[in-house]
Amino acid sequence: MEVPDRLYFRIGEVSTITGVPPYVLRYWESEFPALQPRKSGGGQRLYRKRDVAMILEIKKLLYQERYTVAGARRRMTEREERARRMEARAALQRLRAGLEGILKRLS
């Protein structure tokens, strides 16, 4: 499912988009540390687009791939770590290319 291109979504909107009841969304917030929506001044949860995408991924792991909550949490953590490593590797490659360019100019 495609997530609409908006800055923030309320819990009812997220529930409609994902097909997950609000009480389940609140429970998942306690079980998945990366899922931490902001709260408005009135205390309403405000989910970002990446939060909604994460909820869809959690739903897929739990309902389609039949993971337990602990297994899905572990899987999400592994994916986040892998993404962080890839991001760091890309940053190091850009840094190396920049340093090689500087070395070339100095030679």
C-alpha positions as CSV (number, residue, x, y, z in Angstrom):
1,M,0.0,0.0,0.0
2,E,1.2,3.5,-0.8
3,V,1.5,6.0,2.1
4,P,0.1,9.4,1.2
5,D,2.7,12.2,1.0
6,R,2.0,14.2,4.1
7,L,4.1,15.4,7.0
8,Y,2.0,14.0,9.9
9,F,-0.8,11.6,10.4
10,R,-3.1,11.1,13.4
11,I,-3.6,7.7,14.9
12,G,-7.1,7.3,13.4
13,E,-5.7,8.1,9.9
14,V,-2.9,5.6,10.4
15,S,-5.4,3.0,11.5
16,T,-7.4,3.6,8.3
17,I,-4.3,3.5,6.1
18,T,-2.8,0.4,7.6
19,G,-5.9,-1.5,8.7
20,V,-4.5,-1.9,12.2
21,P,-6.8,-0.8,15.1
22,P,-5.5,2.1,17.3
23,Y,-5.1,0.0,20.4
24,V,-2.8,-2.3,18.5
25,L,-0.8,0.7,17.2
26,R,-0.4,1.9,20.8
27,Y,0.7,-1.6,21.9
28,W,3.3,-1.8,19.1
29,E,4.7,1.5,20.3
30,S,5.6,-0.2,23.5
31,E,7.1,-3.3,21.8
32,F,9.1,-1.7,18.9
33,P,11.5,1.0,20.2
34,A,11.9,2.6,16.8
35,L,8.2,3.3,16.6
36,Q,7.9,6.5,18.7
37,P,5.4,9.0,17.2
38,R,5.6,12.6,18.3
39,K,2.8,14.0,20.4
40,S,1.0,17.2,19.7
41,G,0.4,19.9,22.4
42,G,-3.0,18.2,23.0
43,G,-1.4,14.8,23.5
44,Q,-2.4,13.4,20.1
45,R,0.0,11.0,18.5
46,L,1.5,12.3,15.3
47,Y,3.0,9.7,13.0
48,R,5.4,10.6,10.2
49,K,5.4,8.9,6.8
50,R,8.4,6.7,7.9
51,D,6.4,5.6,11.0
52,V,3.5,4.5,8.8
53,A,5.8,2.6,6.5
54,M,7.3,0.9,9.6
55,I,3.8,0.0,10.8
56,L,3.1,-1.6,7.4
57,E,6.3,-3.6,7.7
58,I,5.6,-4.7,11.2
59,K,2.1,-5.8,10.1
60,K,3.6,-7.8,7.2
61,L,6.0,-9.5,9.5
62,L,3.4,-10.4,12.1
63,Y,0.3,-11.2,10.0
64,Q,1.8,-12.5,6.7
65,E,5.1,-13.9,7.6
66,R,3.8,-15.1,11.0
67,Y,6.6,-13.8,13.2
68,T,6.1,-13.5,16.9
69,V,6.3,-9.9,18.3
70,A,9.8,-10.7,19.7
71,G,10.9,-12.2,16.3
72,A,9.5,-9.2,14.4
73,R,11.3,-6.8,16.8
74,R,14.5,-8.6,16.3
75,R,14.1,-8.5,12.5
76,M,13.3,-4.8,12.5
77,T,16.4,-4.2,14.7
78,E,18.6,-6.2,12.2
79,R,17.2,-4.2,9.3
80,E,17.9,-0.9,11.1
81,E,21.5,-1.9,11.9
82,R,22.1,-3.1,8.3
83,A,20.8,0.2,7.0
84,R,23.0,2.2,9.4
85,R,26.1,0.1,8.3
86,M,25.3,0.7,4.6
87,E,24.9,4.5,5.3
88,A,28.2,4.6,7.1
89,R,29.9,2.7,4.3
90,A,28.6,5.1,1.7
91,A,29.7,8.1,3.8
92,L,33.2,6.6,4.1
93,Q,33.4,6.0,0.4
94,R,32.4,9.6,-0.3
95,L,35.1,10.8,2.2
96,R,37.7,8.6,0.6
97,A,36.9,9.9,-2.8
98,G,37.2,13.4,-1.5
99,L,40.5,12.8,0.1
100,E,41.8,11.1,-3.0
101,G,40.8,14.2,-5.0
102,I,42.7,16.4,-2.6
103,L,45.7,14.2,-2.8
104,K,45.6,14.3,-6.6
105,R,45.5,18.1,-6.5
106,L,48.4,18.2,-4.2
107,S,50.6,15.9,-6.3
